[in-house]
Amino acid sequence: MATTFGSAIADATGQPGSNVGDISHARARKTLSRFVAGVPADGDFYVIGYFKSSDQVIDIRYYTDGGGTGGAFDLGLWSADFSNGATTLTDVDQNLYATLKATGTPILHGSAVATIFAESATLNDFDRGKALWVQAGATVDPGATYALVAEFTTTVDGANEMAFEVDYVAGD
């Protein structure tokens, strides 16, 4: 009989993992970010939240009342720098999670179509729970702060309530 060990408790040989900050010692977290500030225009950014590069995003869901008939955004990962009293965002992968996600159709909480984690086809279900730096395609953890950013690619043509819910694991 073969014995196989899950990544949360050991490496493939059954030896305990060397990183005590791995998912087995982490905290599951959820953040809800609501956008109710009006009508975003093409090129506007909406920063959903800041995360450590070692945080492990499991799911991203998007909800909207669908107010207005047009509008779209890309959802991606950006590095964030907070030097000299200013925030600077640098594109890592602007549509890592979603590409041209329409805002004009209502999506209610709990809806099967709310998940947009792998909508862009860059990631798939087996990328869930990987550290952000791995999802971004890096070969080593840069120890950076990342931002999840919705960049509007088409102006929203009516007042729209939108919310983003992110499930992640923080290894702190």
Sine and cosine of phi, psi and omega as CSV:
sin_phi,cos_phi,sin_psi,cos_psi,sin_omega,cos_omega
0.00,0.00,0.73,-0.68,0.01,-1.00
-1.00,0.04,0.56,-0.83,0.08,-1.00
-0.88,-0.48,0.81,-0.59,0.01,-1.00
-0.86,-0.51,0.64,-0.77,-0.06,-1.00
-0.95,-0.32,0.67,-0.74,0.07,-1.00
-0.96,0.27,0.46,-0.89,-0.06,-1.00
-0.90,0.43,-0.32,0.95,-0.03,-1.00
-0.97,0.24,-0.27,0.96,-0.03,-1.00
-0.86,-0.51,-0.39,0.92,-0.10,-0.99
-0.30,-0.95,0.16,-0.99,0.15,-0.99
-0.99,0.14,-0.05,-1.00,-0.09,-1.00
-0.89,0.45,-0.34,0.94,-0.02,-1.00
-1.00,-0.04,-0.06,1.00,-0.02,-1.00
1.00,-0.09,-0.02,1.00,0.04,-1.00
-0.98,0.18,0.64,-0.77,0.02,-1.00
-0.84,0.55,0.60,-0.80,0.03,-1.00
-0.88,0.48,0.49,-0.87,-0.04,-1.00
-1.00,0.05,-0.21,0.98,-0.06,-1.00
-0.97,-0.23,0.96,-0.28,0.00,-1.00
-0.94,0.34,-0.18,0.98,0.05,-1.00
-1.00,-0.02,0.21,0.98,-0.01,-1.00
-0.96,0.28,-0.04,-1.00,-0.13,-0.99
-0.87,0.49,-0.41,0.91,-0.03,-1.00
-0.95,0.30,-0.24,0.97,0.01,-1.00
-0.87,-0.49,0.36,0.93,-0.12,-0.99
-0.97,-0.25,0.01,-1.00,0.04,-1.00
-0.88,-0.48,0.75,-0.66,0.11,-0.99
-0.97,0.25,0.70,-0.71,-0.02,-1.00
-0.70,-0.72,0.33,-0.94,0.05,-1.00
-0.65,-0.76,0.67,-0.74,0.08,-1.00
-0.79,-0.61,0.62,-0.78,0.03,-1.00
-0.86,-0.50,0.82,-0.57,-0.03,-1.00
-0.85,-0.53,0.86,-0.51,-0.05,-1.00
-0.95,-0.32,0.67,-0.74,0.06,-1.00
-0.92,-0.40,0.91,-0.43,0.00,-1.00
-0.70,-0.71,0.39,0.92,-0.17,-0.99
-1.00,-0.03,0.27,0.96,0.08,-1.00
0.88,-0.48,-0.73,-0.69,-0.17,-0.98
-0.87,-0.49,0.98,-0.18,0.02,-1.00
-0.94,0.35,0.61,-0.79,-0.01,-1.00
-0.98,-0.21,0.30,-0.95,0.07,-1.00
-0.80,0.61,0.80,-0.60,0.00,-1.00
1.00,-0.10,-0.21,0.98,0.04,-1.00
-0.94,0.33,0.55,-0.84,0.06,-1.00
-0.95,-0.30,0.61,-0.79,0.18,-0.98
-0.82,-0.57,0.93,-0.37,-0.02,-1.00
-1.00,0.09,0.89,-0.45,-0.05,-1.00
-0.98,0.19,-0.63,0.78,0.01,-1.00
0.05,-1.00,0.28,-0.96,0.06,-1.00
-0.97,-0.25,0.63,-0.78,-0.06,-1.00
-0.63,-0.77,0.47,-0.88,0.10,-0.99
-0.97,0.24,0.47,-0.88,-0.01,-1.00
-0.89,0.46,-0.37,0.93,0.02,-1.00
-1.00,0.03,-0.14,0.99,0.06,-1.00
-0.90,0.43,0.53,-0.85,-0.10,-0.99
-0.90,-0.43,0.97,-0.23,-0.02,-1.00
-0.98,0.21,0.79,-0.61,-0.01,-1.00
-0.98,-0.19,-0.64,0.76,-0.02,-1.00
-0.42,-0.91,0.49,-0.87,0.12,-0.99
-0.74,-0.67,0.81,-0.58,0.02,-1.00
-0.86,-0.51,0.54,-0.84,-0.05,-1.00
-0.81,-0.58,0.76,-0.65,0.03,-1.00
-0.81,-0.59,0.56,-0.83,0.04,-1.00
-0.44,-0.90,0.45,-0.89,0.10,-0.99
-0.99,0.12,-0.12,0.99,0.04,-1.00
0.94,0.34,0.35,0.94,0.01,-1.00
-0.89,0.46,0.85,-0.53,-0.10,-1.00
0.99,-0.10,0.33,-0.94,-0.06,-1.00
-0.97,-0.26,-0.21,0.98,-0.05,-1.00
-0.79,-0.61,0.18,-0.98,0.02,-1.00
0.80,-0.61,0.55,-0.83,0.03,-1.00
-0.35,-0.94,0.38,-0.92,0.05,-1.00
-0.58,-0.82,0.38,-0.92,0.23,-0.97
-0.98,-0.20,0.58,-0.82,0.05,-1.00
-0.88,-0.47,0.86,-0.50,-0.08,-1.00
-0.59,-0.81,-0.15,-0.99,-0.07,-1.00
-0.91,-0.42,0.75,-0.66,-0.01,-1.00
-0.76,-0.65,0.56,-0.83,0.12,-0.99
-0.99,0.12,0.56,-0.83,-0.04,-1.00
-0.87,-0.50,0.73,-0.69,0.06,-1.00
-0.83,-0.56,0.72,-0.70,-0.08,-1.00
-0.91,-0.42,0.53,0.85,-0.05,-1.00
-0.96,0.29,0.52,-0.85,0.15,-0.99
0.81,0.58,0.58,0.82,0.09,-1.00
0.96,0.27,0.25,0.97,0.00,-1.00
-0.76,-0.65,0.41,-0.91,0.08,-1.00
-0.96,-0.28,0.82,-0.57,0.05,-1.00
-0.89,-0.46,0.79,-0.61,0.04,-1.00
-0.96,-0.28,0.73,-0.68,0.02,-1.00
-0.84,-0.55,0.78,-0.63,-0.06,-1.00
-0.88,0.48,0.83,-0.56,0.16,-0.99
-0.99,-0.17,-0.79,0.61,0.11,-0.99
-0.37,-0.93,0.99,-0.16,-0.18,-0.98
-0.92,0.40,-0.32,0.95,0.03,-1.00
-0.75,-0.66,0.65,0.76,-0.02,-1.00
-0.87,0.50,-0.62,0.78,-0.09,-1.00
-0.98,-0.20,-0.64,0.77,-0.04,-1.00
-0.54,-0.84,0.55,-0.83,0.03,-1.00
-0.82,-0.57,0.81,-0.59,0.05,-1.00
0.77,0.63,0.75,0.66,0.03,-1.00
-0.95,0.30,0.86,-0.51,-0.03,-1.00
-0.94,0.33,0.61,-0.79,0.00,-1.00
-0.96,-0.26,-0.13,0.99,-0.16,-0.99
-1.00,0.03,0.03,1.00,0.02,-1.00
-0.91,-0.40,0.79,-0.61,0.00,-1.00
-0.86,0.51,0.70,-0.71,0.11,-0.99
-0.76,-0.65,0.91,-0.40,-0.09,-1.00
-1.00,-0.01,0.41,-0.91,0.05,-1.00
-0.83,0.56,0.73,-0.69,-0.01,-1.00
1.00,0.03,-0.08,1.00,-0.01,-1.00
-0.92,0.39,0.58,-0.81,0.01,-1.00
-0.91,0.42,-0.37,0.93,-0.03,-1.00
-1.00,-0.08,0.11,0.99,-0.04,-1.00
-0.95,0.31,-0.49,0.87,-0.04,-1.00
-0.94,0.35,0.81,-0.58,0.02,-1.00
-0.83,-0.56,0.23,0.97,-0.05,-1.00
-0.79,0.61,-0.72,0.70,-0.09,-1.00
-0.90,-0.44,0.46,0.89,-0.07,-1.00
-0.93,0.37,-0.46,0.89,-0.05,-1.00
-0.98,0.18,-0.17,0.99,-0.03,-1.00
0.96,0.27,0.08,1.00,0.12,-0.99
-0.97,0.25,-0.65,0.76,0.01,-1.00
-0.94,-0.34,0.30,-0.95,0.10,-0.99
-0.72,-0.70,-0.05,-1.00,-0.07,-1.00
-0.86,0.51,-0.45,0.89,-0.02,-1.00
-0.99,0.16,-0.04,1.00,0.12,-0.99
-1.00,-0.02,-0.15,0.99,0.03,-1.00
-0.90,0.44,0.71,-0.71,0.04,-1.00
0.99,0.10,-0.06,1.00,0.13,-0.99
-0.98,0.21,0.48,-0.88,0.03,-1.00
-0.86,0.50,0.50,-0.87,-0.01,-1.00
-0.82,0.57,-0.63,0.78,-0.01,-1.00
-0.91,0.41,-0.51,0.86,0.06,-1.00
-0.96,0.27,-0.69,0.72,0.04,-1.00
-0.85,0.52,-0.54,0.84,-0.02,-1.00
-0.98,0.18,-0.11,0.99,0.04,-1.00
1.00,0.02,0.19,0.98,0.02,-1.00
-0.97,0.24,0.36,-0.93,0.01,-1.00
-0.99,-0.14,-0.30,0.96,0.07,-1.00
-0.63,-0.78,0.42,-0.91,0.03,-1.00
-0.95,0.31,0.87,-0.48,-0.01,-1.00
-0.98,0.21,-0.10,0.99,-0.03,-1.00
0.90,0.43,0.54,0.84,-0.11,-0.99
-0.98,-0.20,0.14,-0.99,0.18,-0.98
-0.98,-0.19,0.75,-0.66,0.04,-1.00
-0.93,-0.37,0.43,-0.90,0.10,-0.99
-0.85,-0.52,0.70,-0.72,0.21,-0.98
-1.00,0.06,0.83,-0.56,-0.12,-0.99
-0.76,-0.64,0.78,-0.63,0.19,-0.98
-1.00,-0.06,0.89,-0.45,0.04,-1.00
-0.97,-0.25,0.89,-0.46,-0.05,-1.00
-0.96,0.29,0.79,-0.61,-0.05,-1.00
-0.96,-0.26,-0.26,0.97,0.08,-1.00
-0.64,-0.77,0.73,-0.68,-0.01,-1.00
-0.87,0.50,0.72,-0.70,0.08,-1.00
-0.97,0.23,0.79,-0.61,-0.16,-0.99
-0.99,-0.11,0.27,0.96,0.07,-1.00
-0.28,-0.96,0.34,-0.94,0.02,-1.00
-0.85,0.53,0.77,-0.63,-0.13,-0.99
-0.72,-0.70,0.79,-0.61,0.18,-0.98
-1.00,-0.05,0.76,-0.65,-0.02,-1.00
-0.71,-0.71,0.52,-0.85,0.06,-1.00
-0.62,-0.79,0.59,-0.81,0.06,-1.00
-0.85,-0.53,0.77,-0.64,0.02,-1.00
-0.89,-0.46,0.83,-0.56,-0.05,-1.00
-0.88,-0.47,0.84,-0.54,0.13,-0.99
-0.99,-0.16,0.80,-0.61,-0.01,-1.00
-0.50,-0.87,0.21,-0.98,0.05,-1.00
-0.88,-0.47,0.81,-0.59,0.02,-1.00
-0.97,-0.26,0.80,-0.60,-0.06,-1.00
-1.00,0.07,0.27,0.96,-0.02,-1.00
-1.00,0.09,0.00,0.00,0.00,0.00
